[in-house]
Amino acid sequence: MKKKVKIAYCDYWTGFDAENDFIFKCLDKFYGAEISKSPDFILYSC
């Protein structure tokens, strides 16, 4: 069973598709990622 990792994206552009992001796909493949309002990790954009 994969360990769940909760992530959130912050300050990305309008229309950004988090579940179609390369990082999300990699995390989901190995850890079972999910988008969450109370994340374990936050990914910021410039």
PQR file of N, CA, C, O and H, with PARSE charges and radii, in Angstrom:
ATOM      1  N   MET A   1       0.830  -1.175   0.000 -0.4000 1.5000
ATOM      2  CA  MET A   1       0.000   0.000   0.000 -0.0000 2.0000
ATOM      3  C   MET A   1       0.887   1.255   0.000  0.5500 1.7000
ATOM      4  O   MET A   1       1.884   1.323   0.719 -0.5500 1.4000
ATOM      5  N   LYS A   2       0.508   2.234  -0.812 -0.4000 1.5000
ATOM      6  CA  LYS A   2       1.272   3.470  -0.912 -0.0000 2.0000
ATOM      7  C   LYS A   2       0.960   4.392   0.257  0.5500 1.7000
ATOM      8  O   LYS A   2      -0.182   4.482   0.708 -0.5500 1.4000
ATOM      9  H   LYS A   2      -0.302   2.178  -1.396  0.4000 1.0000
ATOM     10  N   LYS A   3       2.002   5.081   0.744 -0.4000 1.5000
ATOM     11  CA  LYS A   3       1.794   6.100   1.758 -0.0000 2.0000
ATOM     12  C   LYS A   3       1.182   7.320   1.086  0.5500 1.7000
ATOM     13  O   LYS A   3       1.647   7.732   0.023 -0.5500 1.4000
ATOM     14  H   LYS A   3       2.929   5.008   0.378  0.4000 1.0000
ATOM     15  N   LYS A   4       0.146   7.908   1.685 -0.4000 1.5000
ATOM     16  CA  LYS A   4      -0.512   9.095   1.138 -0.0000 2.0000
ATOM     17  C   LYS A   4       0.306  10.344   1.440  0.5500 1.7000
ATOM     18  O   LYS A   4       0.819  10.510   2.547 -0.5500 1.4000
ATOM     19  H   LYS A   4      -0.232   7.574   2.548  0.4000 1.0000
ATOM     20  N   VAL A   5       0.422  11.224   0.442 -0.4000 1.5000
ATOM     21  CA  VAL A   5       1.075  12.518   0.606 -0.0000 2.0000
ATOM     22  C   VAL A   5       0.080  13.580   0.184  0.5500 1.7000
ATOM     23  O   VAL A   5      -0.414  13.570  -0.943 -0.5500 1.4000
ATOM     24  H   VAL A   5       0.004  11.089  -0.456  0.4000 1.0000
ATOM     25  N   LYS A   6      -0.213  14.500   1.097 -0.4000 1.5000
ATOM     26  CA  LYS A   6      -1.143  15.586   0.800 -0.0000 2.0000
ATOM     27  C   LYS A   6      -0.323  16.808   0.401  0.5500 1.7000
ATOM     28  O   LYS A   6       0.600  17.208   1.111 -0.5500 1.4000
ATOM     29  H   LYS A   6       0.188  14.508   2.013  0.4000 1.0000
ATOM     30  N   ILE A   7      -0.673  17.401  -0.754 -0.4000 1.5000
ATOM     31  CA  ILE A   7       0.046  18.580  -1.218 -0.0000 2.0000
ATOM     32  C   ILE A   7      -0.928  19.693  -1.591  0.5500 1.7000
ATOM     33  O   ILE A   7      -2.111  19.459  -1.839 -0.5500 1.4000
ATOM     34  H   ILE A   7      -1.422  17.076  -1.331  0.4000 1.0000
ATOM     35  N   ALA A   8      -0.390  20.917  -1.623 -0.4000 1.5000
ATOM     36  CA  ALA A   8      -1.152  22.080  -2.054 -0.0000 2.0000
ATOM     37  C   ALA A   8      -0.247  22.937  -2.923  0.5500 1.7000
ATOM     38  O   ALA A   8       0.972  22.943  -2.749 -0.5500 1.4000
ATOM     39  H   ALA A   8       0.571  21.108  -1.421  0.4000 1.0000
ATOM     40  N   TYR A   9      -0.845  23.655  -3.851 -0.4000 1.5000
ATOM     41  CA  TYR A   9      -0.126  24.563  -4.734 -0.0000 2.0000
ATOM     42  C   TYR A   9      -0.519  25.982  -4.351  0.5500 1.7000
ATOM     43  O   TYR A   9      -1.686  26.249  -4.061 -0.5500 1.4000
ATOM     44  H   TYR A   9      -1.835  23.650  -3.992  0.4000 1.0000
ATOM     45  N   CYS A  10       0.449  26.894  -4.348 -0.4000 1.5000
ATOM     46  CA  CYS A  10       0.199  28.271  -3.962 -0.0000 2.0000
ATOM     47  C   CYS A  10       0.823  29.230  -4.975  0.5500 1.7000
ATOM     48  O   CYS A  10       1.958  29.036  -5.411 -0.5500 1.4000
ATOM     49  H   CYS A  10       1.397  26.677  -4.584  0.4000 1.0000
ATOM     50  N   ASP A  11       0.069  30.267  -5.341 -0.4000 1.5000
ATOM     51  CA  ASP A  11       0.531  31.329  -6.241 -0.0000 2.0000
ATOM     52  C   ASP A  11       0.841  30.850  -7.659  0.5500 1.7000
ATOM     53  O   ASP A  11       1.713  31.411  -8.322 -0.5500 1.4000
ATOM     54  H   ASP A  11      -0.852  30.425  -4.987  0.4000 1.0000
ATOM     55  N   TYR A  12       0.150  29.840  -8.121 -0.4000 1.5000
ATOM     56  CA  TYR A  12       0.275  29.422  -9.514 -0.0000 2.0000
ATOM     57  C   TYR A  12      -0.697  30.234 -10.354  0.5500 1.7000
ATOM     58  O   TYR A  12      -1.606  30.855  -9.804 -0.5500 1.4000
ATOM     59  H   TYR A  12      -0.558  29.384  -7.582  0.4000 1.0000
ATOM     60  N   TRP A  13      -0.532  30.246 -11.660 -0.4000 1.5000
ATOM     61  CA  TRP A  13      -1.336  31.065 -12.556 -0.0000 2.0000
ATOM     62  C   TRP A  13      -2.784  30.585 -12.624  0.5500 1.7000
ATOM     63  O   TRP A  13      -3.093  29.440 -12.294 -0.5500 1.4000
ATOM     64  H   TRP A  13       0.207  29.741 -12.107  0.4000 1.0000
ATOM     65  N   THR A  14      -3.652  31.477 -13.057 -0.4000 1.5000
ATOM     66  CA  THR A  14      -5.072  31.170 -13.216 -0.0000 2.0000
ATOM     67  C   THR A  14      -5.227  30.065 -14.255  0.5500 1.7000
ATOM     68  O   THR A  14      -4.623  30.130 -15.326 -0.5500 1.4000
ATOM     69  H   THR A  14      -3.401  32.407 -13.325  0.4000 1.0000
ATOM     70  N   GLY A  15      -6.015  29.073 -13.950 -0.4000 1.5000
ATOM     71  CA  GLY A  15      -6.236  27.961 -14.862 -0.0000 2.0000
ATOM     72  C   GLY A  15      -5.235  26.831 -14.695  0.5500 1.7000
ATOM     73  O   GLY A  15      -5.271  25.862 -15.453 -0.5500 1.4000
ATOM     74  H   GLY A  15      -6.505  29.020 -13.080  0.4000 1.0000
ATOM     75  N   PHE A  16      -4.345  26.936 -13.721 -0.4000 1.5000
ATOM     76  CA  PHE A  16      -3.351  25.881 -13.472 -0.0000 2.0000
ATOM     77  C   PHE A  16      -4.066  24.592 -13.074  0.5500 1.7000
ATOM     78  O   PHE A  16      -4.930  24.601 -12.197 -0.5500 1.4000
ATOM     79  H   PHE A  16      -4.316  27.723 -13.106  0.4000 1.0000
ATOM     80  N   ASP A  17      -3.705  23.486 -13.721 -0.4000 1.5000
ATOM     81  CA  ASP A  17      -4.317  22.187 -13.445 -0.0000 2.0000
ATOM     82  C   ASP A  17      -3.358  21.373 -12.574  0.5500 1.7000
ATOM     83  O   ASP A  17      -2.451  20.718 -13.089 -0.5500 1.4000
ATOM     84  H   ASP A  17      -3.004  23.479 -14.434  0.4000 1.0000
ATOM     85  N   ALA A  18      -3.557  21.415 -11.275 -0.4000 1.5000
ATOM     86  CA  ALA A  18      -2.645  20.774 -10.328 -0.0000 2.0000
ATOM     87  C   ALA A  18      -2.534  19.266 -10.542  0.5500 1.7000
ATOM     88  O   ALA A  18      -1.446  18.704 -10.420 -0.5500 1.4000
ATOM     89  H   ALA A  18      -4.294  21.946 -10.857  0.4000 1.0000
ATOM     90  N   GLU A  19      -3.635  18.616 -10.855 -0.4000 1.5000
ATOM     91  CA  GLU A  19      -3.611  17.161 -11.010 -0.0000 2.0000
ATOM     92  C   GLU A  19      -2.981  16.718 -12.326  0.5500 1.7000
ATOM     93  O   GLU A  19      -2.759  15.525 -12.534 -0.5500 1.4000
ATOM     94  H   GLU A  19      -4.519  19.073 -10.954  0.4000 1.0000
ATOM     95  N   ASN A  20      -2.695  17.656 -13.208 -0.4000 1.5000
ATOM     96  CA  ASN A  20      -2.033  17.332 -14.470 -0.0000 2.0000
ATOM     97  C   ASN A  20      -0.579  17.818 -14.458  0.5500 1.7000
ATOM     98  O   ASN A  20       0.096  17.778 -15.487 -0.5500 1.4000
ATOM     99  H   ASN A  20      -2.875  18.625 -13.039  0.4000 1.0000
ATOM    100  N   ASP A  21      -0.097  18.275 -13.299 -0.4000 1.5000
ATOM    101  CA  ASP A  21       1.262  18.767 -13.134 -0.0000 2.0000
ATOM    102  C   ASP A  21       2.253  17.607 -13.039  0.5500 1.7000
ATOM    103  O   ASP A  21       1.933  16.550 -12.495 -0.5500 1.4000
ATOM    104  H   ASP A  21      -0.645  18.307 -12.463  0.4000 1.0000
ATOM    105  N   PHE A  22       3.461  17.814 -13.574 -0.4000 1.5000
ATOM    106  CA  PHE A  22       4.499  16.782 -13.568 -0.0000 2.0000
ATOM    107  C   PHE A  22       4.831  16.330 -12.142  0.5500 1.7000
ATOM    108  O   PHE A  22       4.944  15.134 -11.876 -0.5500 1.4000
ATOM    109  H   PHE A  22       3.721  18.672 -14.017  0.4000 1.0000
ATOM    110  N   ILE A  23       4.984  17.281 -11.240 -0.4000 1.5000
ATOM    111  CA  ILE A  23       5.336  16.946  -9.856 -0.0000 2.0000
ATOM    112  C   ILE A  23       4.223  16.127  -9.199  0.5500 1.7000
ATOM    113  O   ILE A  23       4.497  15.137  -8.521 -0.5500 1.4000
ATOM    114  H   ILE A  23       4.891  18.253 -11.456  0.4000 1.0000
ATOM    115  N   PHE A  24       2.978  16.537  -9.400 -0.4000 1.5000
ATOM    116  CA  PHE A  24       1.850  15.793  -8.837 -0.0000 2.0000
ATOM    117  C   PHE A  24       1.824  14.364  -9.375  0.5500 1.7000
ATOM    118  O   PHE A  24       1.622  13.416  -8.616 -0.5500 1.4000
ATOM    119  H   PHE A  24       2.755  17.341  -9.951  0.4000 1.0000
ATOM    120  N   LYS A  25       2.029  14.211 -10.683 -0.4000 1.5000
ATOM    121  CA  LYS A  25       2.004  12.876 -11.291 -0.0000 2.0000
ATOM    122  C   LYS A  25       3.109  11.982 -10.728  0.5500 1.7000
ATOM    123  O   LYS A  25       2.882  10.797 -10.485 -0.5500 1.4000
ATOM    124  H   LYS A  25       2.194  14.981 -11.300  0.4000 1.0000
ATOM    125  N   CYS A  26       4.300  12.540 -10.520 -0.4000 1.5000
ATOM    126  CA  CYS A  26       5.405  11.759  -9.946 -0.0000 2.0000
ATOM    127  C   CYS A  26       5.099  11.354  -8.507  0.5500 1.7000
ATOM    128  O   CYS A  26       5.293  10.199  -8.128 -0.5500 1.4000
ATOM    129  H   CYS A  26       4.484  13.503 -10.718  0.4000 1.0000
ATOM    130  N   LEU A  27       4.622  12.300  -7.711 -0.4000 1.5000
ATOM    131  CA  LEU A  27       4.280  11.982  -6.326 -0.0000 2.0000
ATOM    132  C   LEU A  27       3.158  10.959  -6.255  0.5500 1.7000
ATOM    133  O   LEU A  27       3.185  10.068  -5.406 -0.5500 1.4000
ATOM    134  H   LEU A  27       4.463  13.238  -8.019  0.4000 1.0000
ATOM    135  N   ASP A  28       2.177  11.079  -7.133 -0.4000 1.5000
ATOM    136  CA  ASP A  28       1.057  10.143  -7.136 -0.0000 2.0000
ATOM    137  C   ASP A  28       1.508   8.741  -7.512  0.5500 1.7000
ATOM    138  O   ASP A  28       1.002   7.754  -6.977 -0.5500 1.4000
ATOM    139  H   ASP A  28       2.155  11.803  -7.822  0.4000 1.0000
ATOM    140  N   LYS A  29       2.445   8.657  -8.421 -0.4000 1.5000
ATOM    141  CA  LYS A  29       2.942   7.350  -8.872 -0.0000 2.0000
ATOM    142  C   LYS A  29       3.624   6.588  -7.732  0.5500 1.7000
ATOM    143  O   LYS A  29       3.451   5.377  -7.599 -0.5500 1.4000
ATOM    144  H   LYS A  29       2.855   9.459  -8.856  0.4000 1.0000
ATOM    145  N   PHE A  30       4.395   7.302  -6.914 -0.4000 1.5000
ATOM    146  CA  PHE A  30       5.165   6.643  -5.865 -0.0000 2.0000
ATOM    147  C   PHE A  30       4.538   6.708  -4.474  0.5500 1.7000
ATOM    148  O   PHE A  30       4.807   5.849  -3.634 -0.5500 1.4000
ATOM    149  H   PHE A  30       4.536   8.286  -7.021  0.4000 1.0000
ATOM    150  N   TYR A  31       3.700   7.725  -4.222 -0.4000 1.5000
ATOM    151  CA  TYR A  31       3.175   7.920  -2.872 -0.0000 2.0000
ATOM    152  C   TYR A  31       1.663   8.017  -2.776  0.5500 1.7000
ATOM    153  O   TYR A  31       1.130   8.011  -1.666 -0.5500 1.4000
ATOM    154  H   TYR A  31       3.481   8.423  -4.904  0.4000 1.0000
ATOM    155  N   GLY A  32       0.964   8.106  -3.870 -0.4000 1.5000
ATOM    156  CA  GLY A  32      -0.477   8.280  -3.791 -0.0000 2.0000
ATOM    157  C   GLY A  32      -0.830   9.700  -3.368  0.5500 1.7000
ATOM    158  O   GLY A  32      -1.443   9.898  -2.319 -0.5500 1.4000
ATOM    159  H   GLY A  32       1.397   8.111  -4.771  0.4000 1.0000
ATOM    160  N   ALA A  33      -0.452  10.682  -4.167 -0.4000 1.5000
ATOM    161  CA  ALA A  33      -0.653  12.094  -3.841 -0.0000 2.0000
ATOM    162  C   ALA A  33      -2.116  12.492  -3.914  0.5500 1.7000
ATOM    163  O   ALA A  33      -2.902  11.910  -4.662 -0.5500 1.4000
ATOM    164  H   ALA A  33       0.046  10.521  -5.019  0.4000 1.0000
ATOM    165  N   GLU A  34      -2.461  13.494  -3.122 -0.4000 1.5000
ATOM    166  CA  GLU A  34      -3.796  14.076  -3.183 -0.0000 2.0000
ATOM    167  C   GLU A  34      -3.688  15.571  -2.890  0.5500 1.7000
ATOM    168  O   GLU A  34      -2.852  15.992  -2.091 -0.5500 1.4000
ATOM    169  H   GLU A  34      -1.822  13.966  -2.514  0.4000 1.0000
ATOM    170  N   ILE A  35      -4.537  16.369  -3.538 -0.4000 1.5000
ATOM    171  CA  ILE A  35      -4.598  17.797  -3.304 -0.0000 2.0000
ATOM    172  C   ILE A  35      -5.401  18.009  -2.024  0.5500 1.7000
ATOM    173  O   ILE A  35      -6.469  17.421  -1.852 -0.5500 1.4000
ATOM    174  H   ILE A  35      -5.217  16.027  -4.187  0.4000 1.0000
ATOM    175  N   SER A  36      -4.882  18.858  -1.118 -0.4000 1.5000
ATOM    176  CA  SER A  36      -5.525  19.008   0.182 -0.0000 2.0000
ATOM    177  C   SER A  36      -5.480  20.455   0.666  0.5500 1.7000
ATOM    178  O   SER A  36      -4.562  21.204   0.335 -0.5500 1.4000
ATOM    179  H   SER A  36      -4.015  19.336  -1.258  0.4000 1.0000
ATOM    180  N   LYS A  37      -6.482  20.835   1.453 -0.4000 1.5000
ATOM    181  CA  LYS A  37      -6.510  22.148   2.113 -0.0000 2.0000
ATOM    182  C   LYS A  37      -5.636  22.137   3.369  0.5500 1.7000
ATOM    183  O   LYS A  37      -5.273  23.198   3.877 -0.5500 1.4000
ATOM    184  H   LYS A  37      -7.228  20.226   1.722  0.4000 1.0000
ATOM    185  N   SER A  38      -5.298  20.951   3.874 -0.4000 1.5000
ATOM    186  CA  SER A  38      -4.380  20.821   5.017 -0.0000 2.0000
ATOM    187  C   SER A  38      -3.237  19.881   4.588  0.5500 1.7000
ATOM    188  O   SER A  38      -3.198  18.715   4.983 -0.5500 1.4000
ATOM    189  H   SER A  38      -5.594  20.089   3.462  0.4000 1.0000
ATOM    190  N   PRO A  39      -2.305  20.413   3.768 -0.5600 1.5000
ATOM    191  CA  PRO A  39      -1.280  19.579   3.146  0.2800 2.0000
ATOM    192  C   PRO A  39      -0.100  19.250   4.057  0.5500 1.7000
ATOM    193  O   PRO A  39       0.137  19.898   5.076 -0.5500 1.4000
ATOM    194  N   ASP A  40       0.626  18.216   3.644 -0.4000 1.5000
ATOM    195  CA  ASP A  40       1.919  17.887   4.261 -0.0000 2.0000
ATOM    196  C   ASP A  40       3.005  18.783   3.658  0.5500 1.7000
ATOM    197  O   ASP A  40       3.958  19.160   4.339 -0.5500 1.4000
ATOM    198  H   ASP A  40       0.434  17.690   2.816  0.4000 1.0000
ATOM    199  N   PHE A  41       2.847  19.122   2.357 -0.4000 1.5000
ATOM    200  CA  PHE A  41       3.818  19.934   1.635 -0.0000 2.0000
ATOM    201  C   PHE A  41       3.075  20.984   0.792  0.5500 1.7000
ATOM    202  O   PHE A  41       2.011  20.709   0.237 -0.5500 1.4000
ATOM    203  H   PHE A  41       2.072  18.815   1.804  0.4000 1.0000
ATOM    204  N   ILE A  42       3.650  22.177   0.708 -0.4000 1.5000
ATOM    205  CA  ILE A  42       3.112  23.247  -0.124 -0.0000 2.0000
ATOM    206  C   ILE A  42       4.110  23.565  -1.217  0.5500 1.7000
ATOM    207  O   ILE A  42       5.295  23.757  -0.942 -0.5500 1.4000
ATOM    208  H   ILE A  42       4.515  22.400   1.158  0.4000 1.0000
ATOM    209  N   LEU A  43       3.642  23.623  -2.459 -0.4000 1.5000
ATOM    210  CA  LEU A  43       4.486  23.968  -3.600 -0.0000 2.0000
ATOM    211  C   LEU A  43       4.163  25.390  -4.024  0.5500 1.7000
ATOM    212  O   LEU A  43       3.012  25.700  -4.333 -0.5500 1.4000
ATOM    213  H   LEU A  43       2.680  23.467  -2.682  0.4000 1.0000
ATOM    214  N   TYR A  44       5.172  26.261  -4.040 -0.4000 1.5000
ATOM    215  CA  TYR A  44       4.983  27.664  -4.387 -0.0000 2.0000
ATOM    216  C   TYR A  44       5.517  27.951  -5.775  0.5500 1.7000
ATOM    217  O   TYR A  44       6.485  27.333  -6.220 -0.5500 1.4000
ATOM    218  H   TYR A  44       6.107  26.009  -3.789  0.4000 1.0000
ATOM    219  N   SER A  45       4.886  28.884  -6.452 -0.4000 1.5000
ATOM    220  CA  SER A  45       5.352  29.384  -7.741 -0.0000 2.0000
ATOM    221  C   SER A  45       5.875  30.799  -7.526  0.5500 1.7000
ATOM    222  O   SER A  45       5.583  31.437  -6.514 -0.5500 1.4000
ATOM    223  H   SER A  45       4.100  29.385  -6.090  0.4000 1.0000
ATOM    224  N   CYS A  46       6.647  31.276  -8.488 -0.4000 1.5000
ATOM    225  CA  CYS A  46       7.195  32.641  -8.352 -0.0000 2.0000
ATOM    226  C   CYS A  46       6.146  33.683  -8.697  0.5500 1.7000
ATOM    227  O   CYS A  46       6.424  34.881  -8.640 -0.5500 1.4000
ATOM    228  H   CYS A  46       6.884  30.759  -9.310  0.4000 1.0000
TER
END
